[in-house]
Amino acid sequence: MINFHVKNRSSGAVQFSAEINCSEDDETSKKLCLAVNWALQSDANLAGANLAGVYLAGTYLRGVDFTGANLEGANLEGANLEGAKLAGADLRRANLAGANLRGANLEGAYLRGAYLTGAYFEGANIKGAYFEGAYLAGADLAGASLGGTSLGGANGINDWVKIIQIETYAIAYTAEILQIGCEKHPIEDWRNFDTRRIAKMDGKTALKFWGKYRDWIFQTIELCPAKPTGAKQ
């Protein structure tokens, strides 16, 4: 048995100390896994905790409060996170393949580079979340709230988020929103933008790109529309 300290993500101060059954030489990911399980049994506070790299694949975490926690690089493959509180959490490069995130709150969470293939987001709140570079193939976003979500550089095929890979700017769209590079606006707004508005985005580069691809982008959206999630955005 060892006494393992879990620190706060922001302050670096010890948030709680867990008595776990392992050796000092064991990997940190194992220690963090045991510490999280200890915390769940002891009602310790996990919100804002630094849990980077923790191994929690297949773990039952329904309703757990990870608000603002650092879960960068965590392995949460197949975990049950139904109703979990993950608002503002750092999930960059986390493995959430096949995870159950039904009804979870991921508002403002950072999921850059996260692996989300087959993840289940039905009814989840992912407003304002950052999915840049995330892999979304097969993710189920039915009923998820996507308002304000950043999708630049995301990849993978599913019914609710469509990705176009061409030169200069990454393109992603939902049933309501089109994001080109870092510019994200309602699709109908893009249709009405004049050359002056486009030039304000990235000067001559944006004008050249828009002149070349504008009609093709809208044709693609019409031919391959994203499925509405059914949630209020």
Contacts in CASP RR format, 6 or more apart in sequence:
PFRMAT RR
TARGET T0000
AUTHOR 0000-0000-0000
METHOD contacts of the structure
MODEL  1
MINFHVKNRSSGAVQFSAEINCSEDDETSKKLCLAVNWALQSDANLAGAN
LAGVYLAGTYLRGVDFTGANLEGANLEGANLEGAKLAGADLRRANLAGAN
LRGANLEGAYLRGAYLTGAYFEGANIKGAYFEGAYLAGADLAGASLGGTS
LGGANGINDWVKIIQIETYAIAYTAEILQIGCEKHPIEDWRNFDTRRIAK
MDGKTALKFWGKYRDWIFQTIELCPAKPTGAKQ
1 19 0 8 1.000
1 20 0 8 1.000
1 21 0 8 1.000
2 19 0 8 1.000
2 20 0 8 1.000
2 22 0 8 1.000
2 23 0 8 1.000
2 24 0 8 1.000
2 31 0 8 1.000
3 17 0 8 1.000
3 18 0 8 1.000
3 19 0 8 1.000
4 17 0 8 1.000
4 18 0 8 1.000
4 19 0 8 1.000
4 20 0 8 1.000
4 31 0 8 1.000
4 34 0 8 1.000
4 35 0 8 1.000
5 14 0 8 1.000
5 16 0 8 1.000
5 17 0 8 1.000
6 14 0 8 1.000
6 15 0 8 1.000
6 16 0 8 1.000
6 17 0 8 1.000
6 18 0 8 1.000
6 32 0 8 1.000
6 35 0 8 1.000
6 39 0 8 1.000
6 49 0 8 1.000
6 50 0 8 1.000
6 51 0 8 1.000
7 13 0 8 1.000
7 14 0 8 1.000
7 15 0 8 1.000
7 49 0 8 1.000
7 50 0 8 1.000
8 14 0 8 1.000
8 15 0 8 1.000
8 48 0 8 1.000
8 49 0 8 1.000
8 50 0 8 1.000
9 48 0 8 1.000
9 49 0 8 1.000
9 50 0 8 1.000
9 68 0 8 1.000
9 69 0 8 1.000
9 70 0 8 1.000
9 90 0 8 1.000
10 48 0 8 1.000
12 50 0 8 1.000
15 44 0 8 1.000
15 45 0 8 1.000
15 48 0 8 1.000
15 49 0 8 1.000
15 50 0 8 1.000
16 35 0 8 1.000
16 39 0 8 1.000
16 42 0 8 1.000
16 44 0 8 1.000
16 45 0 8 1.000
16 49 0 8 1.000
18 34 0 8 1.000
18 35 0 8 1.000
18 38 0 8 1.000
18 39 0 8 1.000
18 42 0 8 1.000
18 44 0 8 1.000
19 38 0 8 1.000
20 31 0 8 1.000
20 34 0 8 1.000
20 35 0 8 1.000
20 38 0 8 1.000
21 34 0 8 1.000
22 30 0 8 1.000
22 31 0 8 1.000
22 34 0 8 1.000
28 53 0 8 1.000
29 53 0 8 1.000
29 54 0 8 1.000
29 55 0 8 1.000
29 75 0 8 1.000
30 55 0 8 1.000
32 51 0 8 1.000
32 53 0 8 1.000
32 54 0 8 1.000
32 55 0 8 1.000
33 54 0 8 1.000
33 55 0 8 1.000
33 56 0 8 1.000
33 59 0 8 1.000
36 46 0 8 1.000
36 51 0 8 1.000
36 54 0 8 1.000
36 56 0 8 1.000
36 59 0 8 1.000
37 59 0 8 1.000
38 44 0 8 1.000
39 45 0 8 1.000
39 46 0 8 1.000
40 46 0 8 1.000
40 61 0 8 1.000
40 64 0 8 1.000
45 65 0 8 1.000
46 64 0 8 1.000
46 65 0 8 1.000
46 66 0 8 1.000
46 69 0 8 1.000
47 65 0 8 1.000
47 66 0 8 1.000
47 67 0 8 1.000
47 68 0 8 1.000
47 69 0 8 1.000
47 85 0 8 1.000
48 66 0 8 1.000
48 67 0 8 1.000
48 68 0 8 1.000
48 69 0 8 1.000
48 70 0 8 1.000
49 66 0 8 1.000
49 69 0 8 1.000
49 70 0 8 1.000
50 69 0 8 1.000
50 70 0 8 1.000
51 66 0 8 1.000
51 69 0 8 1.000
51 70 0 8 1.000
51 71 0 8 1.000
51 74 0 8 1.000
52 70 0 8 1.000
52 71 0 8 1.000
52 72 0 8 1.000
52 73 0 8 1.000
52 74 0 8 1.000
52 90 0 8 1.000
53 71 0 8 1.000
53 72 0 8 1.000
53 73 0 8 1.000
53 74 0 8 1.000
53 75 0 8 1.000
54 71 0 8 1.000
54 74 0 8 1.000
54 75 0 8 1.000
55 74 0 8 1.000
55 75 0 8 1.000
56 74 0 8 1.000
56 75 0 8 1.000
56 76 0 8 1.000
56 79 0 8 1.000
57 75 0 8 1.000
57 76 0 8 1.000
57 77 0 8 1.000
57 78 0 8 1.000
57 79 0 8 1.000
57 95 0 8 1.000
58 76 0 8 1.000
58 77 0 8 1.000
58 78 0 8 1.000
58 79 0 8 1.000
58 80 0 8 1.000
59 76 0 8 1.000
59 79 0 8 1.000
59 80 0 8 1.000
60 79 0 8 1.000
60 80 0 8 1.000
61 76 0 8 1.000
61 79 0 8 1.000
61 80 0 8 1.000
61 81 0 8 1.000
61 84 0 8 1.000
62 80 0 8 1.000
62 81 0 8 1.000
62 82 0 8 1.000
62 83 0 8 1.000
62 84 0 8 1.000
63 81 0 8 1.000
63 82 0 8 1.000
63 83 0 8 1.000
63 84 0 8 1.000
63 85 0 8 1.000
63 104 0 8 1.000
64 81 0 8 1.000
64 84 0 8 1.000
64 85 0 8 1.000
65 84 0 8 1.000
65 85 0 8 1.000
66 84 0 8 1.000
66 85 0 8 1.000
66 86 0 8 1.000
66 89 0 8 1.000
67 85 0 8 1.000
67 86 0 8 1.000
67 87 0 8 1.000
67 88 0 8 1.000
67 89 0 8 1.000
68 86 0 8 1.000
68 87 0 8 1.000
68 88 0 8 1.000
68 89 0 8 1.000
68 90 0 8 1.000
69 86 0 8 1.000
69 89 0 8 1.000
69 90 0 8 1.000
70 89 0 8 1.000
70 90 0 8 1.000
71 86 0 8 1.000
71 89 0 8 1.000
71 90 0 8 1.000
71 91 0 8 1.000
71 94 0 8 1.000
72 90 0 8 1.000
72 91 0 8 1.000
72 92 0 8 1.000
72 93 0 8 1.000
72 94 0 8 1.000
73 91 0 8 1.000
73 92 0 8 1.000
73 93 0 8 1.000
73 94 0 8 1.000
73 95 0 8 1.000
74 91 0 8 1.000
74 94 0 8 1.000
74 95 0 8 1.000
75 94 0 8 1.000
75 95 0 8 1.000
76 94 0 8 1.000
76 95 0 8 1.000
76 96 0 8 1.000
76 99 0 8 1.000
77 95 0 8 1.000
77 96 0 8 1.000
77 97 0 8 1.000
77 98 0 8 1.000
77 99 0 8 1.000
78 96 0 8 1.000
78 97 0 8 1.000
78 98 0 8 1.000
78 99 0 8 1.000
78 100 0 8 1.000
79 96 0 8 1.000
79 99 0 8 1.000
79 100 0 8 1.000
80 99 0 8 1.000
80 100 0 8 1.000
81 99 0 8 1.000
81 100 0 8 1.000
81 101 0 8 1.000
81 104 0 8 1.000
82 100 0 8 1.000
82 101 0 8 1.000
82 102 0 8 1.000
82 103 0 8 1.000
82 104 0 8 1.000
83 101 0 8 1.000
83 102 0 8 1.000
83 103 0 8 1.000
83 104 0 8 1.000
83 105 0 8 1.000
84 101 0 8 1.000
84 104 0 8 1.000
84 105 0 8 1.000
85 104 0 8 1.000
85 105 0 8 1.000
86 104 0 8 1.000
86 105 0 8 1.000
86 106 0 8 1.000
86 109 0 8 1.000
87 105 0 8 1.000
87 106 0 8 1.000
87 107 0 8 1.000
87 108 0 8 1.000
87 109 0 8 1.000
87 125 0 8 1.000
88 106 0 8 1.000
88 107 0 8 1.000
88 108 0 8 1.000
88 109 0 8 1.000
88 110 0 8 1.000
89 106 0 8 1.000
89 109 0 8 1.000
89 110 0 8 1.000
90 109 0 8 1.000
90 110 0 8 1.000
91 106 0 8 1.000
91 109 0 8 1.000
91 110 0 8 1.000
91 111 0 8 1.000
91 114 0 8 1.000
92 110 0 8 1.000
92 111 0 8 1.000
92 112 0 8 1.000
92 113 0 8 1.000
92 114 0 8 1.000
93 112 0 8 1.000
93 113 0 8 1.000
93 114 0 8 1.000
93 115 0 8 1.000
94 111 0 8 1.000
94 114 0 8 1.000
94 115 0 8 1.000
95 114 0 8 1.000
95 115 0 8 1.000
96 111 0 8 1.000
96 114 0 8 1.000
96 115 0 8 1.000
96 116 0 8 1.000
96 119 0 8 1.000
97 115 0 8 1.000
97 116 0 8 1.000
97 117 0 8 1.000
97 118 0 8 1.000
97 119 0 8 1.000
98 117 0 8 1.000
98 118 0 8 1.000
98 119 0 8 1.000
98 120 0 8 1.000
99 116 0 8 1.000
99 119 0 8 1.000
99 120 0 8 1.000
100 120 0 8 1.000
101 119 0 8 1.000
101 120 0 8 1.000
101 121 0 8 1.000
101 124 0 8 1.000
102 120 0 8 1.000
102 121 0 8 1.000
102 122 0 8 1.000
102 123 0 8 1.000
102 124 0 8 1.000
103 121 0 8 1.000
103 122 0 8 1.000
103 123 0 8 1.000
103 124 0 8 1.000
103 125 0 8 1.000
104 121 0 8 1.000
104 124 0 8 1.000
104 125 0 8 1.000
105 124 0 8 1.000
105 125 0 8 1.000
106 124 0 8 1.000
106 125 0 8 1.000
106 126 0 8 1.000
106 129 0 8 1.000
107 125 0 8 1.000
107 126 0 8 1.000
107 127 0 8 1.000
107 128 0 8 1.000
107 129 0 8 1.000
108 126 0 8 1.000
108 127 0 8 1.000
108 128 0 8 1.000
108 129 0 8 1.000
108 130 0 8 1.000
109 126 0 8 1.000
109 129 0 8 1.000
109 130 0 8 1.000
110 129 0 8 1.000
110 130 0 8 1.000
111 129 0 8 1.000
111 130 0 8 1.000
111 131 0 8 1.000
111 134 0 8 1.000
112 130 0 8 1.000
112 131 0 8 1.000
112 132 0 8 1.000
112 133 0 8 1.000
112 134 0 8 1.000
113 132 0 8 1.000
113 133 0 8 1.000
113 134 0 8 1.000
113 135 0 8 1.000
114 131 0 8 1.000
114 134 0 8 1.000
114 135 0 8 1.000
115 134 0 8 1.000
115 135 0 8 1.000
116 134 0 8 1.000
116 135 0 8 1.000
116 136 0 8 1.000
116 139 0 8 1.000
117 135 0 8 1.000
117 136 0 8 1.000
117 137 0 8 1.000
117 138 0 8 1.000
117 139 0 8 1.000
117 156 0 8 1.000
118 137 0 8 1.000
118 138 0 8 1.000
118 139 0 8 1.000
118 140 0 8 1.000
119 139 0 8 1.000
119 140 0 8 1.000
120 139 0 8 1.000
120 140 0 8 1.000
121 139 0 8 1.000
121 140 0 8 1.000
121 141 0 8 1.000
121 142 0 8 1.000
121 143 0 8 1.000
121 144 0 8 1.000
122 140 0 8 1.000
122 141 0 8 1.000
122 142 0 8 1.000
122 143 0 8 1.000
122 144 0 8 1.000
123 142 0 8 1.000
123 143 0 8 1.000
123 144 0 8 1.000
123 145 0 8 1.000
123 231 0 8 1.000
124 143 0 8 1.000
124 144 0 8 1.000
124 145 0 8 1.000
125 144 0 8 1.000
125 145 0 8 1.000
126 141 0 8 1.000
126 144 0 8 1.000
126 145 0 8 1.000
126 146 0 8 1.000
126 147 0 8 1.000
126 149 0 8 1.000
127 145 0 8 1.000
127 146 0 8 1.000
127 147 0 8 1.000
127 148 0 8 1.000
127 149 0 8 1.000
127 233 0 8 1.000
128 147 0 8 1.000
128 148 0 8 1.000
128 149 0 8 1.000
128 150 0 8 1.000
129 149 0 8 1.000
129 150 0 8 1.000
130 149 0 8 1.000
130 150 0 8 1.000
131 149 0 8 1.000
131 150 0 8 1.000
131 151 0 8 1.000
131 152 0 8 1.000
131 154 0 8 1.000
131 161 0 8 1.000
132 150 0 8 1.000
132 151 0 8 1.000
132 152 0 8 1.000
132 153 0 8 1.000
132 154 0 8 1.000
133 152 0 8 1.000
133 153 0 8 1.000
133 154 0 8 1.000
133 155 0 8 1.000
134 154 0 8 1.000
134 155 0 8 1.000
135 154 0 8 1.000
135 155 0 8 1.000
135 156 0 8 1.000
136 154 0 8 1.000
136 155 0 8 1.000
136 156 0 8 1.000
136 157 0 8 1.000
136 158 0 8 1.000
136 161 0 8 1.000
136 163 0 8 1.000
137 155 0 8 1.000
137 156 0 8 1.000
137 157 0 8 1.000
137 158 0 8 1.000
138 156 0 8 1.000
138 157 0 8 1.000
138 158 0 8 1.000
139 158 0 8 1.000
139 160 0 8 1.000
139 161 0 8 1.000
140 158 0 8 1.000
141 158 0 8 1.000
141 159 0 8 1.000
141 160 0 8 1.000
141 161 0 8 1.000
141 229 0 8 1.000
142 160 0 8 1.000
142 227 0 8 1.000
142 229 0 8 1.000
142 230 0 8 1.000
143 229 0 8 1.000
143 230 0 8 1.000
143 231 0 8 1.000
144 160 0 8 1.000
144 229 0 8 1.000
144 231 0 8 1.000
145 229 0 8 1.000
145 231 0 8 1.000
145 232 0 8 1.000
145 233 0 8 1.000
146 160 0 8 1.000
146 161 0 8 1.000
146 174 0 8 1.000
146 176 0 8 1.000
146 177 0 8 1.000
146 229 0 8 1.000
146 231 0 8 1.000
146 233 0 8 1.000
147 176 0 8 1.000
147 177 0 8 1.000
147 233 0 8 1.000
148 177 0 8 1.000
148 184 0 8 1.000
149 174 0 8 1.000
149 177 0 8 1.000
150 179 0 8 1.000
150 184 0 8 1.000
151 161 0 8 1.000
151 163 0 8 1.000
151 172 0 8 1.000
151 174 0 8 1.000
151 179 0 8 1.000
151 184 0 8 1.000
152 170 0 8 1.000
152 172 0 8 1.000
152 179 0 8 1.000
152 181 0 8 1.000
152 182 0 8 1.000
153 163 0 8 1.000
153 170 0 8 1.000
153 172 0 8 1.000
153 181 0 8 1.000
154 161 0 8 1.000
154 163 0 8 1.000
154 170 0 8 1.000
154 172 0 8 1.000
155 163 0 8 1.000
155 165 0 8 1.000
156 163 0 8 1.000
157 163 0 8 1.000
159 226 0 8 1.000
159 227 0 8 1.000
160 174 0 8 1.000
160 175 0 8 1.000
160 226 0 8 1.000
160 227 0 8 1.000
160 228 0 8 1.000
160 229 0 8 1.000
161 172 0 8 1.000
161 173 0 8 1.000
161 174 0 8 1.000
161 226 0 8 1.000
162 172 0 8 1.000
162 173 0 8 1.000
162 174 0 8 1.000
162 221 0 8 1.000
162 224 0 8 1.000
162 226 0 8 1.000
163 170 0 8 1.000
163 171 0 8 1.000
163 172 0 8 1.000
164 171 0 8 1.000
164 172 0 8 1.000
164 173 0 8 1.000
164 217 0 8 1.000
164 220 0 8 1.000
165 171 0 8 1.000
166 213 0 8 1.000
167 209 0 8 1.000
168 205 0 8 1.000
168 209 0 8 1.000
169 180 0 8 1.000
169 181 0 8 1.000
169 209 0 8 1.000
170 179 0 8 1.000
170 180 0 8 1.000
170 181 0 8 1.000
171 178 0 8 1.000
171 179 0 8 1.000
171 180 0 8 1.000
171 181 0 8 1.000
171 217 0 8 1.000
172 178 0 8 1.000
172 179 0 8 1.000
173 179 0 8 1.000
173 187 0 8 1.000
173 221 0 8 1.000
173 226 0 8 1.000
174 226 0 8 1.000
174 229 0 8 1.000
175 225 0 8 1.000
175 226 0 8 1.000
175 227 0 8 1.000
175 228 0 8 1.000
175 229 0 8 1.000
176 186 0 8 1.000
176 187 0 8 1.000
176 228 0 8 1.000
176 233 0 8 1.000
177 184 0 8 1.000
177 185 0 8 1.000
177 186 0 8 1.000
177 187 0 8 1.000
178 184 0 8 1.000
178 185 0 8 1.000
178 186 0 8 1.000
178 187 0 8 1.000
178 190 0 8 1.000
178 217 0 8 1.000
178 221 0 8 1.000
179 185 0 8 1.000
180 190 0 8 1.000
180 209 0 8 1.000
180 217 0 8 1.000
183 201 0 8 1.000
185 193 0 8 1.000
187 221 0 8 1.000
191 218 0 8 1.000
193 210 0 8 1.000
195 207 0 8 1.000
195 210 0 8 1.000
198 206 0 8 1.000
198 207 0 8 1.000
198 210 0 8 1.000
199 206 0 8 1.000
199 207 0 8 1.000
END
